[in-house]
Amino acid sequence: MGSNSTGKIWRKFSPAVSILVFAFSLFWALLPKSPKEPIDLPLIVREFAGEVGNKYWWALVAGGLVTIWRNRKLLAPLLLTLLLTQVVVEALKLTVGEMRPDGRLFNSFPSGHTTSSFAYAAFMSAHFRWGWLWYLFATVVGLSRIIINAHWWHDVLGGAALGYLLTTTFCRCWHSKRERISSPQA
């Protein structure tokens, strides 16, 4: 089985897998929890994780500028994808009200950093051959949120699934609408 057929299989089942992962994560987020101590890692690792988590927007901006430079038609769907993602994340945070692992706030699910990073990765992957590299960055961002004790593992997993699902759904709708508008009516 070649990589092309593997890609076709993944595209066929990825929405269902994403929905299941998100549903499982949401269920886990609704369970009661108590604050927990951060993972016992060397200080330099935690500091690096904090920097990655706090500076990820700069990477998205830089990647966005590259996207716009390479194909200006992608600016509107990219911005709308990230806006839609942020609106859904904030609505879920308010609705679910899950306590963060450090116990300081009740807006843990889903991880906004992870959701945005995976939304961006899915967008880049859908439009550029090298876009899959953004999934590596998104994974590092998600792990950083766990390492600094800002999110539970299921917040990150649910955010990754949500970001992927929102972006792939939005891109399908966007491209379908653009095709209907540009195709001549018979």
BAFI-3210 file (N, C-alpha, C; in Angstrom, 3 decimals, decimal comma, padded with zeros to 6 digits):
// residues 186
n [1|2|3|4|5|6|7|8|9|10|11|12|13|14|15|16|17|18|19|20|21|22|23|24|25|26|27|28|29|30|31|32|33|34|35|36|37|38|39|40|41|42|43|44|45|46|47|48|49|50|51|52|53|54|55|56|57|58|59|60|61|62|63|64|65|66|67|68|69|70|71|72|73|74|75|76|77|78|79|80|81|82|83|84|85|86|87|88|89|90|91|92|93|94|95|96|97|98|99|100|101|102|103|104|105|106|107|108|109|110|111|112|113|114|115|116|117|118|119|120|121|122|123|124|125|126|127|128|129|130|131|132|133|134|135|136|137|138|139|140|141|142|143|144|145|146|147|148|149|150|151|152|153|154|155|156|157|158|159|160|161|162|163|164|165|166|167|168|169|170|171|172|173|174|175|176|177|178|179|180|181|182|183|184|185|186]
n.u [000,848|000,745|001,932|000,172|-002,311|-002,649|-002,940|-005,401|-007,098|-006,821|-007,918|-010,538|-011,447|-010,647|-012,378|-014,321|-012,705|-011,643|-013,971|-014,709|-012,455|-012,614|-015,144|-014,638|-012,662|-014,096|-016,012|-014,264|-013,360|-015,566|-015,671|-015,201|-012,366|-009,245|-006,816|-003,449|000,028|002,715|004,354|007,271|009,984|013,178|014,044|014,821|013,559|010,845|010,826|011,482|009,264|007,278|008,027|007,630|004,864|003,965|004,882|003,845|002,031|003,545|004,832|002,620|001,827|004,111|004,083|001,622|002,173|003,956|002,192|000,365|002,087|002,797|000,304|-002,150|-004,896|-005,569|-005,680|-008,169|-009,713|-007,924|-007,795|-010,511|-010,851|-009,186|-010,469|-013,053|-012,289|-011,322|-013,671|-015,289|-013,684|-013,682|-016,417|-016,772|-015,037|-016,378|-018,793|-018,132|-016,414|-014,209|-011,844|-008,495|-005,354|-003,634|-005,395|-006,214|-008,020|-011,224|-011,382|-010,366|-010,870|-011,403|-007,826|-006,823|-004,461|-003,510|-005,677|-005,803|-003,240|-003,352|-005,473|-004,320|-002,231|-003,683|-004,858|-002,596|-001,537|-003,542|-003,257|-000,611|002,248|004,307|003,016|002,405|004,465|003,759|002,174|003,977|004,986|002,553|002,068|004,204|003,494|001,100|002,089|003,669|001,769|000,810|003,120|003,710|001,691|-000,722|-002,822|-004,854|-004,173|-006,290|-007,461|-005,691|-005,619|-008,326|-008,442|-006,675|-008,047|-010,400|-009,435|-008,415|-010,770|-012,564|-011,163|-010,814|-013,481|-014,411|-012,721|-013,530|-016,189|-015,722|-014,204|-016,020|-018,131|-016,787|-016,265|-018,875|-019,625|-017,792|-018,201|-019,843|-023,374|-025,544]
n.v [-001,180|002,089|005,458|007,310|005,977|005,606|008,241|008,827|007,100|008,150|010,754|010,047|008,901|010,673|012,861|011,487|010,249|012,527|013,673|011,692|011,731|014,359|014,245|012,319|013,695|015,958|014,727|013,790|016,236|017,180|015,758|015,754|017,366|017,789|020,282|019,853|019,061|020,454|018,681|016,935|018,195|019,290|022,713|024,252|022,964|023,375|026,181|026,595|025,355|027,098|029,418|028,593|028,160|030,747|032,275|031,314|032,598|034,341|032,649|031,758|034,161|034,732|032,492|032,989|035,303|034,278|032,574|034,410|035,779|033,792|033,006|035,048|034,777|033,140|034,520|035,555|033,115|031,977|033,872|033,911|031,271|031,140|033,052|031,916|029,613|030,731|031,894|029,629|028,238|030,045|030,053|027,373|027,241|028,931|027,546|024,889|025,238|024,108|023,410|024,584|022,753|023,885|025,042|027,711|029,025|028,634|027,772|025,821|023,857|023,861|023,699|026,730|027,622|025,226|024,460|026,583|026,330|023,771|024,189|026,024|024,424|022,450|024,012|024,960|022,515|021,642|023,368|023,642|021,836|021,389|021,876|020,060|020,161|022,044|020,666|019,421|021,600|022,426|020,251|020,458|022,885|022,093|020,128|021,795|023,229|021,353|020,710|023,114|023,134|024,345|023,226|020,249|016,925|016,041|018,431|019,415|017,342|017,348|019,983|019,812|018,005|019,482|021,861|020,794|019,647|021,854|023,454|021,797|021,348|024,001|024,793|023,001|023,868|026,551|026,292|024,866|026,692|028,740|027,431|027,040|029,687|030,548|028,784|028,487|028,861|026,381]
n.w [000,000|-000,986|-000,162|-001,221|-001,323|001,394|002,229|000,993|002,384|004,968|004,590|004,125|006,549|008,527|009,414|010,969|012,899|014,127|015,208|017,052|018,779|019,728|021,018|023,025|024,473|025,305|026,958|028,961|029,908|031,230|033,561|037,139|038,690|040,457|041,381|040,116|040,524|038,555|035,847|036,690|035,570|034,253|034,924|032,689|030,565|031,159|031,026|028,321|027,154|028,040|026,656|023,991|024,018|024,584|022,484|020,151|018,467|016,961|015,191|013,742|012,548|010,985|009,301|008,100|006,658|004,783|003,476|002,357|000,696|-001,116|-002,175|-002,583|-002,626|-000,589|001,754|002,832|003,423|005,287|007,406|008,131|008,922|011,217|012,801|013,106|014,485|016,895|017,941|018,367|020,220|022,433|023,048|023,805|026,017|027,838|028,072|028,926|031,162|032,557|035,148|035,250|035,291|037,203|038,910|038,848|037,060|035,357|032,607|030,872|028,869|025,390|024,734|023,658|022,394|021,278|019,647|017,778|016,652|015,473|013,724|011,999|011,040|009,680|007,704|006,282|005,446|003,740|001,625|000,805|-000,243|001,618|003,939|005,962|007,783|009,658|011,418|013,094|014,533|015,734|017,384|019,175|020,389|021,651|023,453|025,000|026,431|028,201|029,638|031,000|032,776|032,143|030,833|030,725|029,505|027,864|027,105|025,261|023,363|022,572|021,596|019,432|017,739|017,347|016,098|013,703|012,624|012,392|010,556|008,244|007,571|007,173|005,033|003,005|002,634|001,882|-000,516|-002,064|-002,295|-003,666|-006,069|-007,043|-007,449|-009,392|-011,529|-014,660|-015,087|-016,280]
ca.u [000,000|001,586|001,591|-000,975|-003,525|-002,761|-003,501|-006,821|-007,795|-006,866|-008,881|-011,883|-011,828|-010,177|-013,443|-014,922|-011,730|-011,591|-015,200|-014,613|-011,434|-013,163|-016,211|-013,982|-011,991|-015,144|-016,518|-013,242|-013,312|-016,726|-015,493|-014,597|-010,914|-008,573|-005,541|-002,321|001,363|003,289|005,232|008,611|010,974|014,161|013,555|015,064|012,528|009,602|010,962|011,387|007,859|006,551|008,346|006,953|003,440|003,677|005,332|003,351|001,351|004,533|005,028|001,436|001,896|005,166|003,550|000,559|002,792|004,459|001,008|-000,137|003,079|002,746|-001,004|-002,950|-006,293|-005,774|-005,741|-009,517|-010,082|-007,053|-008,259|-011,833|-010,638|-008,656|-011,526|-014,049|-011,681|-011,273|-015,041|-015,723|-012,903|-014,171|-017,751|-016,597|-014,435|-017,445|-019,812|-017,615|-015,970|-013,316|-010,738|-007,143|-004,595|-003,050|-006,492|-006,417|-009,147|-012,149|-011,516|-009,289|-011,212|-010,186|-006,645|-006,899|-003,185|-003,444|-006,715|-005,356|-002,063|-003,776|-006,276|-003,357|-001,525|-004,600|-004,993|-001,356|-001,422|-004,517|-002,941|000,802|002,888|005,114|002,180|002,390|005,470|003,104|001,661|005,047|004,945|001,318|002,257|005,092|002,687|000,215|002,882|004,123|000,651|000,755|004,342|003,667|000,548|-001,810|-003,922|-004,862|-003,865|-007,481|-007,688|-004,800|-006,104|-009,582|-008,130|-006,085|-009,133|-011,306|-008,777|-008,382|-012,127|-013,091|-010,469|-011,126|-014,888|-014,494|-012,061|-014,406|-017,313|-015,195|-013,845|-017,252|-018,836|-016,009|-016,472|-020,242|-019,656|-016,987|-018,624|-020,989|-024,649|-025,977]
ca.v [000,000|003,273|006,608|007,978|005,306|005,887|009,590|008,758|006,458|009,108|011,813|009,488|008,609|011,679|013,592|010,622|010,100|013,821|013,823|010,770|012,237|015,546|013,829|011,687|014,756|016,758|013,919|013,805|017,603|017,392|015,032|016,595|017,261|018,578|020,812|018,924|019,639|020,351|017,548|017,160|018,285|020,349|024,083|024,734|022,379|024,105|027,544|026,495|025,069|028,344|030,324|028,097|028,417|032,182|032,909|030,595|033,504|034,896|031,651|031,792|035,392|034,542|031,538|033,664|036,199|033,422|032,123|035,528|036,060|032,726|032,930|036,062|034,343|032,360|035,396|035,586|031,876|031,769|034,731|033,452|030,007|031,431|033,758|030,904|028,769|031,463|032,049|028,319|027,963|030,873|029,566|026,112|027,535|029,457|026,521|023,737|025,748|023,158|023,978|024,318|021,874|024,630|025,449|029,164|029,494|027,613|027,922|024,966|023,074|023,235|024,554|027,658|027,593|023,995|024,494|027,504|025,769|022,671|024,778|026,582|023,300|021,826|024,944|024,924|021,190|021,548|024,266|023,621|020,526|021,326|022,296|019,074|020,523|022,822|019,729|019,232|022,799|022,388|019,231|021,051|023,860|021,336|019,541|022,877|023,606|020,332|020,818|024,267|022,918|025,242|022,409|018,805|016,254|015,964|019,771|019,498|016,373|017,883|021,174|019,376|017,457|020,575|022,717|020,063|019,473|023,156|023,925|020,981|021,610|025,353|024,829|022,321|024,774|027,727|025,934|024,470|027,929|029,435|026,709|027,339|031,081|030,717|027,930|029,056|028,166|025,767]
ca.w [000,000|-001,103|000,667|-001,818|-000,866|002,824|002,310|000,642|003,506|006,074|004,274|004,215|007,924|009,488|010,114|011,990|013,977|014,828|015,997|018,196|019,704|020,369|021,935|024,176|025,233|025,940|028,070|030,012|030,448|032,087|034,813|038,185|038,837|041,489|040,857|040,184|040,429|037,205|035,559|037,238|034,500|034,517|034,759|031,328|029,704|031,434|030,498|026,864|026,842|028,246|025,546|022,791|024,181|024,578|021,243|018,978|017,549|016,019|014,135|012,883|011,755|009,975|008,319|007,368|005,679|003,702|002,744|001,571|-000,337|-002,122|-002,811|-001,907|-002,566|000,637|002,927|003,421|004,126|006,444|008,495|008,572|009,644|012,557|013,535|013,455|015,508|018,156|018,433|018,877|021,424|023,540|023,411|024,541|027,325|028,690|028,272|029,674|032,454|033,235|035,918|034,749|036,207|038,320|039,763|038,905|036,245|034,888|031,149|030,370|027,668|024,881|024,694|022,525|021,684|020,489|018,621|016,724|015,978|014,597|012,649|011,051|010,405|008,721|006,580|005,493|004,847|002,657|000,509|000,416|-000,163|002,831|005,049|007,047|008,791|010,711|012,429|014,084|015,374|016,516|018,412|020,193|021,127|022,529|024,542|025,880|027,300|029,257|030,434|031,909|033,665|031,765|030,311|030,877|028,237|027,014|026,531|024,105|022,377|022,045|020,809|018,157|016,920|017,001|015,115|012,432|012,126|011,968|009,354|007,071|007,224|006,620|003,718|002,044|002,344|001,180|-001,892|-002,743|-002,626|-004,700|-007,328|-007,517|-007,915|-010,600|-012,645|-015,407|-014,920|-017,538]
c.u [000,892|001,103|000,381|-002,275|-003,731|-003,364|-004,981|-007,634|-007,918|-007,894|-010,316|-012,334|-011,451|-011,301|-014,077|-013,989|-011,666|-012,811|-015,158|-013,608|-011,963|-014,239|-015,638|-013,335|-012,999|-015,736|-015,547|-013,169|-014,458|-016,635|-014,854|-013,106|-010,446|-007,289|-004,427|-001,012|001,858|004,152|006,632|009,644|011,996|013,597|013,717|014,017|011,207|009,664|010,844|009,939|007,008|006,787|007,639|005,473|003,084|004,021|004,756|002,643|002,315|004,795|003,828|001,434|002,934|004,689|002,449|001,108|003,362|003,287|000,499|000,814|002,987|001,419|-001,967|-004,421|-006,595|-005,894|-007,117|-009,879|-009,195|-007,534|-009,619|-011,746|-010,171|-009,684|-012,603|-013,534|-011,699|-012,660|-015,533|-014,982|-013,446|-015,556|-017,658|-016,015|-015,500|-018,472|-019,333|-017,145|-015,074|-012,166|-009,396|-006,382|-003,983|-004,118|-006,844|-007,619|-010,023|-012,440|-010,493|-009,618|-011,887|-009,009|-006,714|-005,620|-003,131|-004,462|-006,292|-004,177|-002,446|-004,677|-005,353|-002,624|-002,419|-004,781|-003,764|-001,201|-002,372|-004,103|-001,498|001,400|003,669|004,319|002,147|003,426|004,852|002,489|002,725|005,062|003,715|001,424|003,145|004,329|001,768|000,943|003,348|003,034|000,492|001,944|004,276|002,439|-000,601|-003,033|-003,733|-004,573|-005,083|-007,865|-006,895|-005,280|-007,408|-009,369|-007,541|-007,167|-010,072|-010,697|-008,747|-009,780|-012,730|-012,468|-010,828|-012,571|-015,030|-013,878|-012,907|-015,562|-016,853|-014,911|-015,078|-018,038|-018,115|-016,199|-017,848|-020,318|-018,929|-017,434|-019,845|-022,236|-025,110|-027,434]
c.v [001,242|004,413|007,357|007,332|005,508|007,269|009,608|008,141|007,435|010,205|011,321|009,344|009,703|012,494|012,747|010,448|011,389|014,034|012,924|011,267|013,460|015,157|013,185|012,756|015,631|016,017|013,972|015,183|017,861|016,645|015,941|016,320|018,088|019,129|019,781|019,692|019,530|019,096|017,891|017,054|019,346|021,729|024,577|024,196|023,120|025,532|027,564|026,252|026,328|029,335|029,903|028,441|029,893|032,866|032,250|031,502|034,104|033,934|031,627|033,031|035,243|033,588|032,151|034,608|035,422|032,959|033,214|035,841|035,040|032,691|033,857|035,686|033,574|033,225|035,353|034,263|031,593|032,594|034,291|032,130|030,272|032,176|032,775|030,015|029,463|031,629|030,736|027,977|028,755|030,429|028,271|026,350|028,036|028,380|025,396|024,159|024,800|023,883|023,620|023,462|022,611|025,212|026,922|029,672|028,319|027,803|027,048|024,276|023,946|024,204|025,436|027,686|026,383|024,018|025,390|026,938|024,641|023,163|025,328|025,469|022,627|022,705|024,870|023,589|021,022|022,350|024,227|022,235|020,363|021,691|021,336|019,392|021,329|021,917|019,445|020,401|022,774|021,366|019,756|022,075|023,138|020,733|020,624|023,279|022,606|020,496|021,974|024,238|023,893|024,466|020,953|018,186|016,226|017,342|019,928|018,560|016,862|019,117|020,821|018,853|018,560|021,486|022,084|020,005|020,790|023,606|023,112|021,208|022,986|025,410|024,135|023,238|025,972|027,394|025,520|025,709|028,676|028,759|027,002|028,751|031,222|029,853|028,535|028,192|027,638|026,055]
c.w [000,000|-000,231|000,106|-001,354|000,632|003,032|001,993|001,767|004,660|005,807|004,405|005,673|008,926|010,132|011,235|013,174|014,798|015,704|017,231|019,235|020,442|021,386|023,196|025,069|025,965|027,133|029,249|030,687|031,420|033,421|035,863|038,337|040,021|040,882|041,014|040,073|038,989|037,069|036,051|036,118|034,871|034,178|033,327|030,355|029,900|030,900|028,977|026,446|027,008|027,122|024,265|022,866|024,107|023,263|019,990|017,988|016,532|014,877|013,193|011,997|010,641|008,888|007,484|006,314|004,500|002,834|001,818|000,418|-001,476|-002,867|-002,069|-001,784|-001,281|001,885|003,590|004,093|005,341|007,632|009,024|009,341|011,064|013,410|013,997|014,589|016,857|018,765|019,049|020,168|022,616|023,988|024,215|025,925|028,307|029,036|029,186|031,064|033,238|033,940|035,260|035,758|037,394|039,245|039,721|038,127|035,830|033,394|030,426|029,048|026,630|024,973|023,447|021,706|020,747|019,352|017,462|015,949|015,033|013,478|011,571|010,305|009,354|007,489|005,678|004,769|003,665|001,423|000,026|000,650|001,137|004,083|006,228|008,127|009,934|011,777|013,493|015,063|016,277|017,649|019,530|021,029|022,107|023,715|025,516|026,859|028,448|030,194|031,414|032,822|033,389|031,292|030,665|029,511|027,320|026,444|025,241|022,997|021,738|021,191|019,455|017,218|016,450|015,937|013,740|011,813|011,631|010,655|008,126|006,621|006,571|005,220|002,658|001,641|001,515|-000,284|-002,693|-003,176|-003,738|-006,057|-007,907|-008,087|-009,242|-011,772|-013,326|-015,195|-016,266|-017,815]
res [m|g|s|n|s|t|g|k|i|w|r|k|f|s|p|a|v|s|i|l|v|f|a|f|s|l|f|w|a|l|l|p|k|s|p|k|e|p|i|d|l|p|l|i|v|r|e|f|a|g|e|v|g|n|k|y|w|w|a|l|v|a|g|g|l|v|t|i|w|r|n|r|k|l|l|a|p|l|l|l|t|l|l|l|t|q|v|v|v|e|a|l|k|l|t|v|g|e|m|r|p|d|g|r|l|f|n|s|f|p|s|g|h|t|t|s|s|f|a|y|a|a|f|m|s|a|h|f|r|w|g|w|l|w|y|l|f|a|t|v|v|g|l|s|r|i|i|i|n|a|h|w|w|h|d|v|l|g|g|a|a|l|g|y|l|l|t|t|t|f|c|r|c|w|h|s|k|r|e|r|i|s|s|p|q|a]
***
